[in-house]
């Protein structure tokens, strides 16, 4: 059974999977960085994870995000 994330948590998770920082996510969603951190904490707790990379892997496996979408939205990784 998949954990139930709120709509906003799914948005944050998708943006994490796209490689955005908390600051970039806060600007994208027009919320504070502290709110992004709260959403991230809730996502981690619900998914039983502790790292951003684990969140990205979950998003990819759950089809919340795609590799092509992440690469297109992030651009050059350097």
TIMI-2910 file (N, C-alpha, C, CB; in pm, 1 decimal, decimal comma, always signed):
<rs>
+----------+----------+----------+----------+----------+----------+----------+----------+----------+----------+----------+----------+------+
!      n_x !      n_y !      n_z !     ca_x !     ca_y !     ca_z !      c_x !      c_y !      c_z !     cb_x !     cb_y !     cb_z ! resn !
+----------+----------+----------+----------+----------+----------+----------+----------+----------+----------+----------+----------+------+
!    +84,3 !   -119,3 !     +0,0 !     +0,0 !     +0,0 !     +0,0 !    +88,2 !   +124,9 !     +0,0 !    -95,5 !     +0,3 !   +122,6 !  Unk !
!    +61,6 !   +214,5 !    -92,5 !   +138,5 !   +337,9 !   -102,1 !    +94,6 !   +437,1 !     +4,9 !   +123,5 !   +399,8 !   -241,5 !  Unk !
!   +190,5 !   +508,6 !    +65,3 !   +154,0 !   +612,5 !   +161,4 !    +73,5 !   +721,7 !    +91,6 !   +280,1 !   +672,3 !   +228,2 !  Unk !
!    -17,0 !   +780,8 !   +163,7 !    -98,9 !   +887,1 !   +106,5 !    -31,0 !  +1021,0 !   +132,6 !   -242,9 !   +885,2 !   +165,8 !  Unk !
!    +11,4 !  +1083,2 !    +24,5 !    +69,2 !  +1217,2 !    +32,7 !    -37,5 !  +1317,2 !     -7,9 !   +196,3 !  +1230,7 !    -57,7 !  Unk !
!    -32,1 !  +1434,4 !    +53,2 !   -125,1 !  +1539,7 !    +13,8 !    -88,0 !  +1589,7 !   -125,3 !   -124,0 !  +1656,4 !   +116,5 !  Unk !
!   -177,2 !  +1664,3 !   -185,4 !   -149,6 !  +1720,9 !   -317,6 !    -22,8 !  +1805,6 !   -313,8 !   -268,9 !  +1805,4 !   -366,5 !  Unk !
!     -7,7 !  +1887,8 !   -210,5 !   +109,7 !  +1974,3 !   -199,2 !   +236,3 !  +1891,8 !   -177,5 !    +91,6 !  +2074,6 !    -84,3 !  Unk !
!   +227,2 !  +1785,6 !    -96,2 !   +343,4 !  +1699,1 !    -76,6 !   +384,6 !  +1633,6 !   -208,2 !   +313,4 !  +1591,6 !    +29,4 !  Unk !
!   +288,2 !  +1593,6 !   -288,6 !   +318,8 !  +1537,2 !   -420,3 !   +386,3 !  +1641,0 !   -509,6 !   +190,5 !  +1485,0 !   -487,6 !  Unk !
!   +340,6 !  +1766,5 !   -502,0 !   +403,9 !  +1872,6 !   -580,6 !   +549,0 !  +1891,3 !   -537,4 !   +326,2 !  +2005,2 !   -565,8 !  Unk !
!   +570,7 !  +1896,3 !   -405,5 !   +706,0 !  +1913,8 !   -353,1 !   +792,8 !  +1794,6 !   -392,9 !   +703,5 !  +1930,4 !   -198,9 !  Unk !
!   +740,1 !  +1674,3 !   -378,6 !   +815,7 !  +1554,6 !   -415,3 !   +853,6 !  +1556,5 !   -563,2 !   +734,5 !  +1428,6 !   -383,4 !  Unk !
!   +762,2 !  +1596,9 !   -647,9 !   +790,7 !  +1605,6 !   -791,5 !   +902,1 !  +1705,8 !   -818,1 !   +664,1 !  +1645,2 !   -869,7 !  Unk !
!   +899,4 !  +1818,6 !   -749,8 !  +1003,2 !  +1920,2 !   -769,8 !  +1136,8 !  +1874,8 !   -711,8 !   +960,8 !  +2053,0 !   -706,0 !  Unk !
!  +1133,7 !  +1799,9 !   -602,2 !  +1256,7 !  +1740,3 !   -549,4 !  +1314,6 !  +1645,8 !   -654,6 !  +1229,8 !  +1664,4 !   -414,8 !  Unk !
!  +1228,3 !  +1563,8 !   -713,9 !  +1272,6 !  +1469,6 !   -817,0 !  +1326,8 !  +1542,1 !   -939,6 !  +1157,5 !  +1377,8 !   -857,7 !  Unk !
!  +1278,1 !  +1662,9 !   -964,1 !  +1328,1 !  +1744,1 !  -1075,4 !  +1463,6 !  +1806,6 !  -1043,4 !  +1227,5 !  +1853,7 !  -1110,0 !  Unk !
!  +1510,0 !  +1789,9 !   -919,4 !  +1641,4 !  +1839,5 !   -880,7 !  +1641,8 !  +1980,0 !   -824,1 !  +1731,2 !  +1834,9 !   -996,7 !  Unk !
!  +1525,1 !  +2035,0 !   -793,3 !  +1520,0 !  +2170,4 !   -739,9 !  +1561,8 !  +2173,0 !   -592,7 !  +1379,2 !  +2228,6 !   -756,1 !  Unk !
!  +1623,5 !  +2282,3 !   -552,3 !  +1658,2 !  +2304,2 !   -412,1 !  +1533,2 !  +2349,9 !   -336,5 !  +1773,0 !  +2409,4 !   -398,6 !  Unk !
!  +1541,7 !  +2351,7 !   -204,4 !  +1428,6 !  +2401,7 !   -125,4 !  +1395,9 !  +2546,0 !   -162,6 !  +1459,3 !  +2391,6 !    +25,1 !  Unk !
!  +1497,8 !  +2626,4 !   -185,6 !  +1475,2 !  +2766,2 !   -223,3 !  +1402,0 !  +2774,6 !   -357,5 !  +1609,5 !  +2842,8 !   -230,7 !  Unk !
!  +1444,7 !  +2694,6 !   -454,2 !  +1379,4 !  +2694,8 !   -585,0 !  +1235,4 !  +2644,4 !   -575,7 !  +1458,7 !  +2608,8 !   -683,7 !  Unk !
!  +1213,5 !  +2543,6 !   -492,1 !  +1077,7 !  +2492,6 !   -471,8 !   +990,7 !  +2599,6 !   -408,7 !  +1079,1 !  +2366,1 !   -383,9 !  Unk !
!  +1043,7 !  +2670,7 !   -310,0 !   +965,0 !  +2774,2 !   -243,2 !   +925,5 !  +2884,4 !   -341,4 !  +1043,6 !  +2833,8 !   -125,3 !  Unk !
!  +1016,7 !  +2922,7 !   -430,2 !   +984,4 !  +3024,0 !   -531,4 !   +882,6 !  +2971,3 !   -630,5 !  +1110,6 !  +3068,6 !   -605,3 !  Unk !
!   +898,6 !  +2845,9 !   -671,8 !   +809,7 !  +2784,6 !   -770,0 !   +667,4 !  +2774,4 !   -717,3 !   +860,7 !  +2646,4 !   -808,6 !  Unk !
!   +652,5 !  +2741,2 !   -588,3 !   +519,2 !  +2721,4 !   -530,2 !   +468,7 !  +2842,7 !   -451,8 !   +520,9 !  +2600,8 !   -439,4 !  Unk !
!   +549,3 !  +2948,6 !   -444,7 !   +514,3 !  +3070,1 !   -369,7 !   +484,3 !  +3040,2 !   -223,6 !   +394,0 !  +3138,7 !   -433,4 !  Unk !
!   +573,2 !  +2961,9 !   -162,5 !   +564,9 !  +2932,4 !    -19,5 !   +702,9 !  +2955,0 !    +40,3 !   +514,7 !  +2785,6 !     +6,8 !  Unk !
!   +712,1 !  +2962,2 !   +171,6 !   +840,9 !  +2986,7 !   +236,1 !   +927,7 !  +2861,3 !   +233,0 !   +820,4 !  +3033,4 !   +380,9 !  Unk !
!  +1057,7 !  +2883,0 !   +248,9 !  +1149,8 !  +2769,0 !   +255,8 !  +1118,1 !  +2681,9 !   +376,8 !  +1296,2 !  +2817,5 !   +262,1 !  Unk !
!  +1075,6 !  +2743,3 !   +485,9 !  +1040,1 !  +2667,0 !   +606,0 !   +922,0 !  +2574,4 !   +577,4 !  +1006,2 !  +2762,3 !   +723,0 !  Unk !
!   +827,6 !  +2621,3 !   +498,4 !   +713,0 !  +2537,8 !   +461,7 !   +757,3 !  +2422,4 !   +372,8 !   +605,3 !  +2621,6 !   +390,4 !  Unk !
!   +849,4 !  +2448,0 !   +281,4 !   +904,4 !  +2341,0 !   +198,1 !   +972,2 !  +2237,3 !   +287,6 !  +1005,1 !  +2397,9 !    +93,5 !  Unk !
!  +1049,6 !  +2283,0 !   +385,2 !  +1116,7 !  +2192,2 !   +477,1 !  +1015,5 !  +2109,6 !   +556,5 !  +1207,3 !  +2270,6 !   +572,4 !  Unk !
!   +905,1 !  +2171,5 !   +597,2 !   +800,6 !  +2097,4 !   +668,3 !   +739,1 !  +1990,3 !   +578,6 !   +691,4 !  +2193,4 !   +718,5 !  Unk !
!   +707,5 !  +2026,5 !   +454,6 !   +651,1 !  +1929,2 !   +360,5 !   +750,4 !  +1815,1 !   +336,7 !   +614,4 !  +1997,9 !   +226,0 !  Unk !
!   +877,7 !  +1850,9 !   +320,9 !   +980,9 !  +1749,9 !   +297,6 !   +990,2 !  +1655,0 !   +416,5 !  +1117,3 !  +1816,6 !   +271,6 !  Unk !
!   +987,2 !  +1709,2 !   +536,5 !   +991,0 !  +1626,2 !   +658,1 !   +872,3 !  +1530,1 !   +660,9 !   +990,6 !  +1715,2 !   +785,1 !  Unk !
!   +753,3 !  +1580,0 !   +628,1 !   +633,8 !  +1494,8 !   +627,1 !   +644,5 !  +1385,4 !   +520,7 !   +507,9 !  +1579,8 !   +602,6 !  Unk !
!   +697,0 !  +1421,2 !   +404,2 !   +716,3 !  +1322,8 !   +297,0 !   +810,3 !  +1213,2 !   +345,1 !   +772,6 !  +1390,3 !   +168,4 !  Unk !
!   +923,6 !  +1253,1 !   +401,7 !  +1021,7 !  +1155,7 !   +450,5 !   +959,5 !  +1063,9 !   +555,7 !  +1144,6 !  +1227,9 !   +509,2 !  Unk !
!   +883,9 !  +1122,2 !   +647,9 !   +822,3 !  +1043,4 !   +754,3 !   +722,4 !   +944,0 !   +696,6 !   +753,0 !  +1135,1 !   +856,2 !  Unk !
!   +637,7 !   +990,6 !   +605,8 !   +535,9 !   +903,9 !   +546,7 !   +597,6 !   +791,9 !   +463,8 !   +441,4 !   +985,7 !   +460,3 !  Unk !
!   +708,9 !   +820,5 !   +396,6 !   +772,3 !   +721,7 !   +310,8 !   +873,9 !   +635,7 !   +386,1 !   +839,8 !   +790,6 !   +194,8 !  Unk !
!   +904,2 !   +673,6 !   +509,7 !  +1001,2 !   +598,4 !   +588,2 !  +1142,6 !   +610,9 !   +533,9 !   +961,9 !   +453,6 !   +593,2 !  Unk !
!  +1176,8 !   +731,1 !   +488,1 !  +1308,6 !   +756,7 !   +429,8 !  +1376,3 !   +871,3 !   +504,1 !  +1297,0 !   +789,3 !   +278,5 !  Unk !
!  +1504,9 !   +893,1 !   +472,0 !  +1577,4 !  +1000,1 !   +540,6 !  +1663,8 !  +1084,8 !   +447,9 !  +1663,5 !   +941,4 !   +648,0 !  Unk !
!  +1661,9 !  +1054,2 !   +318,5 !  +1747,1 !  +1127,0 !   +224,2 !  +1670,5 !  +1170,6 !   +100,6 !  +1865,4 !  +1041,4 !   +183,2 !  Unk !
!  +1717,3 !  +1280,0 !    +42,5 !  +1656,8 !  +1334,3 !    -79,2 !  +1665,3 !  +1234,1 !   -194,7 !  +1725,7 !  +1466,1 !   -118,4 !  Unk !
!  +1777,4 !  +1164,1 !   -205,1 !  +1793,7 !  +1065,5 !   -312,4 !  +1688,8 !   +955,0 !   -301,4 !  +1935,0 !  +1004,8 !   -308,5 !  Unk !
!  +1655,1 !   +914,9 !   -180,4 !  +1552,2 !   +813,7 !   -160,6 !  +1416,5 !   +866,4 !   -206,0 !  +1546,4 !   +770,6 !    -13,0 !  Unk !
!  +1391,7 !   +994,4 !   -183,5 !  +1265,7 !  +1056,1 !   -226,9 !  +1256,8 !  +1056,5 !   -379,6 !  +1253,6 !  +1200,9 !   -171,9 !  Unk !
!  +1369,1 !  +1086,1 !   -445,1 !  +1372,1 !  +1086,1 !   -592,0 !  +1344,8 !   +945,2 !   -644,2 !  +1509,2 !  +1138,1 !   -644,8 !  Unk !
!  +1409,0 !   +846,7 !   -584,8 !  +1387,9 !   +708,7 !   -626,5 !  +1242,3 !   +668,4 !   -608,5 !  +1478,9 !   +614,4 !   -547,9 !  Unk !
!  +1183,0 !   +704,8 !   -495,5 !  +1041,2 !   +674,2 !   -472,1 !   +954,3 !   +739,2 !   -579,8 !   +997,3 !   +722,5 !   -331,2 !  Unk !
!   +981,0 !   +867,5 !   -608,7 !   +901,3 !   +940,8 !   -708,2 !   +911,6 !   +874,5 !   -845,6 !   +947,5 !  +1087,9 !   -716,8 !  Unk !
!  +1029,4 !   +828,2 !   -881,5 !  +1047,6 !   +762,4 !  -1010,5 !   +974,1 !   +628,7 !  -1013,5 !  +1197,2 !   +741,7 !  -1039,8 !  Unk !
!   +987,4 !   +551,8 !   -907,3 !   +922,7 !   +420,4 !   -902,1 !   +770,7 !   +431,0 !   -896,4 !   +972,8 !   +342,4 !   -781,9 !  Unk !
!   +720,6 !   +535,6 !   -832,6 !   +575,8 !   +554,4 !   -819,4 !   +517,1 !   +631,1 !   -937,8 !   +544,0 !   +628,0 !   -689,5 !  Unk !
!   +600,5 !   +659,0 !  -1037,6 !   +558,3 !   +734,8 !  -1156,3 !   +507,4 !   +873,9 !  -1122,7 !   +450,7 !   +659,1 !  -1230,1 !  Unk !
!   +557,7 !   +930,5 !  -1015,3 !   +525,7 !  +1068,7 !   -980,6 !   +612,2 !  +1161,6 !  -1065,2 !   +547,6 !  +1095,3 !   -828,0 !  Unk !
!   +731,5 !  +1112,9 !  -1099,7 !   +824,1 !  +1190,2 !  -1182,5 !   +886,0 !  +1095,6 !  -1284,0 !   +934,5 !  +1260,4 !  -1095,6 !  Unk !
!   +940,5 !  +1153,6 !  -1390,0 !  +1010,1 !  +1074,2 !  -1490,8 !  +1151,7 !  +1127,4 !  -1506,4 !   +934,7 !  +1077,2 !  -1626,8 !  Unk !
!  +1241,0 !  +1043,0 !  -1551,9 !  +1379,3 !  +1084,7 !  -1572,6 !  +1385,8 !  +1194,7 !  -1677,0 !  +1466,6 !   +965,6 !  -1614,9 !  Unk !
!  +1312,5 !  +1180,8 !  -1786,9 !  +1314,2 !  +1283,5 !  -1891,6 !  +1265,4 !  +1417,1 !  -1839,3 !  +1228,8 !  +1240,4 !  -2009,9 !  Unk !
!  +1159,4 !  +1416,9 !  -1758,6 !  +1105,9 !  +1540,0 !  -1701,5 !  +1208,8 !  +1604,7 !  -1610,6 !   +976,3 !  +1512,3 !  -1624,1 !  Unk !
!  +1275,1 !  +1526,4 !  -1528,9 !  +1375,7 !  +1579,5 !  -1437,4 !  +1490,8 !  +1643,4 !  -1513,3 !  +1428,3 !  +1469,2 !  -1346,2 !  Unk !
!  +1536,9 !  +1578,4 !  -1618,6 !  +1649,3 !  +1631,0 !  -1696,0 !  +1608,2 !  +1757,7 !  -1769,8 !  +1700,8 !  +1525,6 !  -1795,8 !  Unk !
!  +1490,8 !  +1759,6 !  -1830,3 !  +1444,2 !  +1876,8 !  -1904,2 !  +1426,7 !  +1997,4 !  -1812,1 !  +1312,3 !  +1845,7 !  -1975,2 !  Unk !
!  +1374,3 !  +1975,9 !  -1691,3 !  +1346,8 !  +2086,6 !  -1600,9 !  +1472,9 !  +2138,2 !  -1532,9 !  +1246,4 !  +2044,3 !  -1496,7 !  Unk !
!  +1575,4 !  +2056,2 !  -1520,6 !  +1692,8 !  +2096,0 !  -1446,8 !  +1803,1 !  +2150,0 !  -1536,7 !  +1744,0 !  +1980,3 !  -1367,8 !  Unk !
!  +1809,0 !  +2102,0 !  -1658,1 !  +1912,1 !  +2150,3 !  -1748,4 !  +2045,9 !  +2086,6 !  -1719,4 !  +1923,6 !  +2300,0 !  -1739,5 !  Unk !
!  +2152,4 !  +2161,9 !  -1740,5 !  +2288,7 !  +2113,7 !  -1722,7 !  +2316,3 !  +2088,4 !  -1575,4 !  +2390,0 !  +2214,2 !  -1779,9 !  Unk !
!  +2358,9 !  +1964,7 !  -1538,0 !  +2379,8 !  +1932,7 !  -1397,6 !  +2504,5 !  +1994,4 !  -1338,2 !  +2385,9 !  +1786,5 !  -1380,7 !  Unk !
!  +2590,9 !  +2055,4 !  -1414,6 !  +2714,0 !  +2110,8 !  -1359,8 !  +2696,9 !  +2252,3 !  -1309,3 !  +2822,1 !  +2107,5 !  -1462,9 !  Unk !
+----------+----------+----------+----------+----------+----------+----------+----------+----------+----------+----------+----------+------+
</rs>
